[in-house]
Amino acid sequence: MGTISKIHEMLTTKQCSCEELAKSYLDQIEKSNGELNAYVNVTADEALATAQTVDKKIASGETIGMLEGVPMTLKDNISTKGIETTCCSKILTGYKPIYNATVWDILSKENSVLLGKTNMDEFAMGSSCETSYFKGAMNPFNTNHVSGGSSGGVASAVGANIAAFGLGSDTGGSIRQPASFCGIVGLKPTYGAVSRYGLIAYASSLDQIGPITKSVEDAAIVFDAISKYDDKDSTSKGYSGTSTYETLNNDIKGMKIGIAKEYLDGIRDDVKEAVLAAAEVYRSLGAEIVYFDLPALKYALPVYYIIACAEASSNLGRYDGIRYGYKTEHYNGTHDMICRTRSEGFGDEVKRRILLGTYVLSAGYYDAYYKKAQNLRGTIVKAFDEAFEKCDVILAPTVPMTAFEKGRAVSDPIETYLTDICTVPVNIAGLPGVSVPCGFNAKGMPIGMQIIGKSFSEAQILNVAYKYQQAAGENFKDTKWGVKL
């Protein structure tokens, strides 16, 4: 039974009240957040008010939904009406949206209990959570190590049991990578399956909201709730397939699970061994393991950084100090005010990506870089289409390594860019992918693998992940932190 199902049972059988449950989570946040730095804004009043509403429904004999009363968190780039939403950037300090993101609108109407907003790399640009204006979130397995990025605060909170689940965003691996580092489950849905309305944009053609949870079952429950068509998002399609939760236990005997050799190139030995051991678990369950070549993967990282930075350059042009957020104190004229505001308000990593994006979009370089990257994006999409003619799903490492020590991303940013090498192809092609724990290294740090499927095959990849969790449950370990249900 997953965390969400346990909480639902506890509430419906009146083992505890929703207010008591919310208070226990808030107490644990107060005790542990000083060390973990997972939360940047705790919304205790809102959480307790929602909990009291749920308690009144239960007391009156009303049926409650699976997510009602469940304590959860949101990444700080998901808009919440009246609640500060900063993208963990100085330039958005004090900004309180006047509307809710669609995903939060759905969950708030379900009476999910919002504990607070969680830490992230500034504007989702980073792989360690350390580019945050509020400093990084730490790994619940070892607080000398990072939680990953950019949804590091959500992963830290869920991994430390100070949130039952959370929503993050994934532009190039920002859900799956921190989930891998923190030994939990992260689902990046198909592009368009979950509304992006109210998600503060990094790269609009790559961004996707998805759940970060303790178990595959929890991920399926949350995905089923938030994957609705939204006419406020022009790219929204919603998910019209079978309920992912109801199909979790389907047999995978005879299924073809593919492993692209290129996904194993340059991967640390302990990670490679764990992924190949997981493949043997699938073989024991009756699946067929198929090895094949996917040479187009070598283009993925440069294509991603060109497209993502180009779109970021455009999206972040709106932060000028005039309408909302931070504004410099001393300036001479409007032009100087905008220059000073952006120079003071953005961190170094964000500035680097804006500069790169502006460069590849500039006259004389557009054809050489951006246009070529878009053409290669089509090549990568076609390569995945051909790969799925050979197999049903693809098995790969989530990250080439385990969580690195804090400070390393700052001293060697190039190495942290390489952590995205296994995750960015999924975003480029708009495919779904789920990261699940598949072992630990010699120091006890979690290793993650990802299962990649065709567009809108979330039911299939979650089923494949669930069968692994059933067979290798020892890889889904708890940490010392937080609420124990």
N, C-alpha and C positions, 0 to 999 in steps of 0.2 A: 504493500500500500504506500502510495506517495504522500508527501507532506500535505498537499492540499486535501486529499481524501481523508487523512487523519484528522485534520482540523475540522473538516465538514462533519465528520462523525462525532468529534468531541462537542461541537456546538449543538448538533441536532439531538444528541443524547443527553445534553445538559451536564456533561462532565465539567464544564467550566462555562462562564459567561463570555461573550465576545469582548466585553470591557476588560475583564480579568486577563484575557489572552493578549489584548492590545497593550495593556499595562506591563505585562511580562516582557513583551518585545521591546517596549520603550525603556524599561529598566535595564535590559541587556545592552541596548544601544548606548545608554548613558555610561554603563560600566566599561564597555569595550571600544567605543568609537574613538576615544583619545589615542589608542594605540593603532587601531585599524585605519582610521580616517576614511571610512567608507561613505559616511553621510556628510554632506555639506549644508544641509538644511533639514532639521527634524520638525515634522508637522504634527506635534503631539495633540494639539487642540482639535484639529481636523480628524485625526485618527480616533480619538475618544468619542467625538460626536457621531461619527459613522458607526462605531461599535455599539453605542447606545441605541441607535436606530435598528440595528440588526437584533439586539436583545429584545426590543419591543416586538418585533415581528415573531421571534421565536416564542415569546411569552404569550402572544395572542393565537398561537397555533398555526401560523402561516408557514408554508414551505419556503425554504431558502435555497438559492442556487449554489452551485459548487464553489463559486468564488466569493460569495457573500461572507463578510466577516474575516476574510483571509488577509493577514497583514502583509503588505507588499511595498515595493519601492519603484521609483521611476528614475531613469538616467536624467541628468540635469539639462538635457537638450530637448526634452519632451514638455511641451507647453502645458502649464497648469494655471487656470484662471485665478488671479489674485495671489498666487504663490510664486515667490521669486524664482526665476529660471535664468541661469547665467551662462550656460555652456561652460562653466568653470573658467570664465574669462573676465578679466578686469573690465573690459569694454561693455559688458552687460550687467555689471553690478547694479543692483536696485531695480532691475527690469522685472515687472510683474505683468504677464500676458493678460489680455482682456478676453481671452477665449481659451477653451481646452483643446488639446490635441484630440483627434477622434478616438485614439486608443484609450486615453484616459477618460473621455466622455463615456465610452462603453463600460469601462471597469467601475467608474464612479456610480453609474446607474445600477451596476450589479452590487453596489455597496461593498466593494473591496476596500480595505482599510489602508489608506496611504500613510506610511510611517514617515516618509520624507523623500527628499531628492538626493541622489547619490553622485559621488565624485566621478570625474571623467577627464581624459585628456582634453585640453582646451579646444573647443569646437570639433571634438572627436578626432583631432590630429595627433596621433601618437600610438605607441604600442606598449606603454608601460604605466599609464595614468599619471606620469610624473610631469607632463607639460601643463597640468592643472594649475590655475592661479592659486588654488588652496592646497597645493602639494599633493603627492600621490596617495592612493589607497594601498594598503599593504595586504600581502597574501595571508589568508587565515591558516595555512599550513606552516608558514614560517614568516614572521613579520620583518625579517631582514631581506625578504624577497618581494618583488613587485606583484601586484595582482593582475597585471596585463592591461591592455587598452584596446579601444578607448573606453569601453564600458567597465572599467576596473572597479568602480565603486559598487555597482550592482553585483558583480561577481564576488567581491569581497564580502558584501552584506549577506548574500545568499549562502556562500560557502561557510560563513561564520554563524549561520542560523540567527541573524538579526533582521531577516526578512524571509518570508516563506517563498516568495518568488519576486522577480523584478522584470521590467522591460528595459532593454537596451536598444541600441541602433548598430547596424553592421554595414559599413561602407567598403571595407576591404578585409574584414575578419574581426571587427570590433565587438561582436558577441561571442564568436567561437574561440578566439584566442584567449581572452580572459577566463572563459569557462574552462578551457584546457588547463591553464595555469592554476586555477583554483579547484580543480577536481570535481566539476559539476557539469551540467548539461546546458548547452546553448544552441538555440535554433535560429538560423538565418533563413527566413521564408523566401519563396519565389518573389521576385520583384513584381509588385502590384497586388500580392495576396493580402497585405496588411496596409491600411491607409497611412500615408506619410503626412497627412494634413496635421499641422501643429508640431511637426518635427523640425527643429531649427536646422536648416540645410547645411551640409558640408559639400557633398557632390550629388546632385539631384538624380542623376541617372544610375547611381550606385547605392544610395542610402536605402536601408530597409529596417523597420522596427521588428523585433522579435523577443521571445521570452528567454530568460535565464533562470534555471530551476535546479532543484536537487536531484530530480529524477526525470526519466523520459516520460513517464505518465503525467507528471506535472506540466511538462512542456506541451504535451498534446492537449491537456485541458485548457491551458491558457491560449494556445494557438487557435483552438476551435472558437474561443470567445471573441478574439480580436480580429479574426480574418474575415471581415465583412466588407462588402462593396461600399464605397463612399463617394458620392457625387461631388464632394468638395476637393477630391484629389483626382486630377485629370488622368493620372496613370493607374488609378485603382481598378482592379478587376474582381477583387474578393476571391474567396476560396469556395468553389462549388462542389468539391469532391466529397467523398465519404468522410464522416466524422473520424478524425485521426485517433481520438480516444477509444471509440468503439471497435476499431480494427487493429488494436495494438497487439493482440495475441495470435494473429494469423500465422500459419505455418510458412516457413521460408525454404522448405525442402525443395531442391531443384532450382532455386533462384541462382542467377549468375551474378557474382560479386566481383567486380573488376578492380584490378590494381594497375595503375599506370606507372611504368618504371620510372618515368621522370619525376613523379611525386616522391620517390625514395632517394633521388640524387641530392647529395649534400646534407642529408638528414643525420643527426647525431645517432650513434649506434644504439643507445638505450631506447631512443624513440622508435627507431626502425624495428628493433627486436619486439617491442611491445605491440606495434601495429601488425607485424607478421604473426605474432602469437594470437592476436585477435582474429586474424584470417583463419587460423587453424581451429579456433572455437566455432567459427561459422561453418567450416568444413565438417566439423563433428555434428553440426545441426542439420546437415544434409545439403548445404549450399555448395555450389561449384565456384572455385576461385579461378578467375581468368586474368592472366597477365597480358598486357598490351602496351603499345607505344602511343604516346600523346605528345609529339614533339612541339606542338604549338604552345605548350606550357612555358617554354623559355621566353616567350614574348610577354607573358602576363604581367610581371612586375613593372617593366618600363611603361607598358600600355596603361596600367592602373595609375601610376604616379603622374603621367602626363594628363590623362583625362580628369582624374580627381582634382589635381591642383588647378587645372584650367577652370573647372566648374566652381571650385572654391574661390578663385580670384573674382569670378562674377558674383557669386552668392554673398561674399563678405564685403562687397562694395557698398552695401547699404548701411554699414556701421560708420557713421560720420559725426556722432556727437550732437546732432541736431534734434533728432526725434525721440530718442530713448537711450538709456544706458549712460556710460561714463562720458564726461566732457572735460577736456583740459581746462585748467584754471586761468592760464596766462596765454594770450595769443594776440596777434595783430591781424584782424580781418578774417573773413570766412575761410579762405584757402589755408591760411596758417593754422586756424583752429582745427580744420579737418586733418591736416597733416600731423599736428601735434597729438590730437586725440587718438588717431590710429597708431602712431608711433608709441605712445604711452600705454594704450589700451590693449594691444595685441602682444602676445608672448613671442619669443624667438622662433619657435617651430611654426607658428601660424604665419609669421612674416616670411619665413623661408618658402612656404608653400604658395603664398600669394605671389611672391616674386617669380617663382618658377612658372606658376599658372599664367601670369601676365606675360611673361616672356614667350611661352609657346603659343599664345594667342596673338602676339604682335605681328605687325606687317613684316613680311620677309621670313618669318619663322613658322607661321600657321601651317603651310603646306608641308614643311619639313618635319614637323613634330606632331601637332594636333591632328591634322588630317590623316597622316600616316598611322597614328595610334588608333583612330576610329576605324580605318580599314583593317588593321590587325585585330581589332575587337571582333569584327565580322569573321575573321579567320578562326579565332578562338571559339566563337559560338558554333561555327560549322564543325570544328574538331570535336566538341562535346556531342553534337548530334550524331556524328559518326561513331564515337565511342559507345553511345548507348544502343547502337545496333549490335554491339558485341557483348554487352552486359546490361543488367537491370539497374544496378547502382554501382557507384565507385567508392572504394575504401581508400583513405589516404591519411597521413599524419595531419593533425590540425596545425601544429607549429613544429619547426625543425628541432626544437629544444624544449626544456622545461623552464619555469619562471627564473629569471636571472635576478641577481642581487640589486637592491636599490642603489641608484646612482650610476649604474652602468649605462643606462640609456642616455644620460646627459653627457657622459664622457665619450661615448662612442655611438652617436645617433645613427650612423650608417648601418651598423650591425643590427640595430632594432628595426630598420626598414626591412631587412631580410627576413624578419620573423613573419612577414606577411606573405611569403612566397607560396605557401600552400593554400592560403585562404582567398587571395584576390581573384583567382580564376573564376570562382563561383559568382562573385559580384559582377565581373565583366560580362559573364554569360547570363546573368539574371536567374541563376538556378537556386534551388533550396539545398541547404547543407546543415547537418546537425553534428555538433561535437559532443562526444561522450568520453568519460574516463576509461582508459584501457591499461592502467598500470602505474607504477611509481619508479623513480630512479633510485640510485643507491642512497641518496640523502633524504628519501621519503617525499620528494616533490612529485605531484601528479603529472601523468602523461595523458594527452588526449588524442583521439582519432576522430576523423570526420567521415560521415556517410553522405555522399552527394547523389542527388537524383535528378530526373528530368523535371521540367517546369511543372509546378502544381502536383508534384508527387510526394507531398509532405506525409500523407498517410503511409506510403511505402517506406520512406526513409526512417520515420519514427518507429514503425513496426520492426524494421531491421535493427534499429538501435535498442528497442525494448527487448528483443530476443537475446541480444548480447548482455544486457543488464541482468536478465534472468539467469543466464548461464554463468556470468562472471561478476556476480554481485560484490565480491570482495574488493573490486576496484572502485566501488562507490563508497568511500570511507567518510565518516563524519569527522569534524574537528572539535577542539576543546571548547569552542566558543558558544555563546548564545543560548537560545531556548531549546530545551530538550523535550520533545513531545512524548 
